[in-house]
Amino acid sequence: MNISDFDFNLPEELIAQEPSQERDRSRLMVVDRKSGLIEHRFFFEITDYLKPGDLLVINDTKVIPARLMGRKGTGGRAEVLLLEKDDKEESGWECLVGGKRIRPGVMIEFDDNLKGEVLEEIGDGRFKIKFHSDRPFEDVLEEVGQVPLPPYIKRAEGQGTPPLHPPLIKGGTKGGVDKDRYQTVFADKKGAVAAPTAGLHFTEALLKKIKEKGIDIVTVTLHVGPGTFLPVRVENIEEHRMLPERYEISTASAEKINRAKAEGRRVIAVGSTSLRTLEAAATPLSSPLAKGGKWGIVAGRGRTSIFIYPGYSFKVMDSLVTNFHLPKSTLMMLVSAFAGRDLIFKAYREAIDKGYRFYSYGDAMMII
């Protein structure tokens, strides 16, 4: 399958640069896989497509201010993007680093109270860094770090500084609209460098209304990594490899998901990150719990690099809430796998014709 099969032309003015004034007032396209019907609503009307007994799965990861701008002892600039905490090294992190002559032994100063010591080069621009501070690292990070933004969101100087390593992160912000709105209202577990953007449309009031209708909501955690920004660089998509991301599913969430599958109720994933978590943790069920269902979820922690593209057989998820994605991206391949490429491209053409907003701060799609 060729990368060009997932390409399309998107007018630049449809790339959302700011969130909608109210989270649940973004637009919602509803795509029916069976009938091919496409409807146009607002996100707060999603309750019309949910029914008692449905199970909504949300990703409760929280975006950390993972982008740090610093200087080396020589005065040269260095940009650091936190990727994953090193469990073996106190205050150690695996990071992407942009700048010249970055090598083990280099010290990077970010603030009077925060320095980073480069310990080891891992490859592909990644390094192990040990951070030094007189205060808890997370406290200092909240003050010094920036919320990393996707490359297509532009910010004026002072709101997000130009990058040193442009293929990955092209902006960041210490405050303003992004500090609140590039975070879901149910964000809880710190660790992501990008938001699970389908969840950005929900408000506390809308979640309350959903629960009152008899729809259960469970959380899973997948800490979104920089792989969400990386382009597919191969012609044959089957040769692409996803970067691993950490996930966690509690026993309570797994039990509720398995019960819903056993009882034939819909499991609805909010976002590709929730979907990938479910599918990564899927396991055949051979107990009486299975009944009419063949697959369930195993609780626990792990790392997943699952790559979903057309031809994939979905095991757990029945419906998906998602945003509108980049051409030739792994997310375009994922939604094409779930709804069919022809129907997705029909929906995207209609979205462009009707002026839907695309990408992280854009509008939403529900595939039923």
Summary of the structure (lengths in Angstrom):
residues: 368
radius of gyration: 20.8
end to end distance: 25.1
largest distance: 65.9
contacts: 1225
relative contact order: 0.20
helix: 26%
strand: 31%
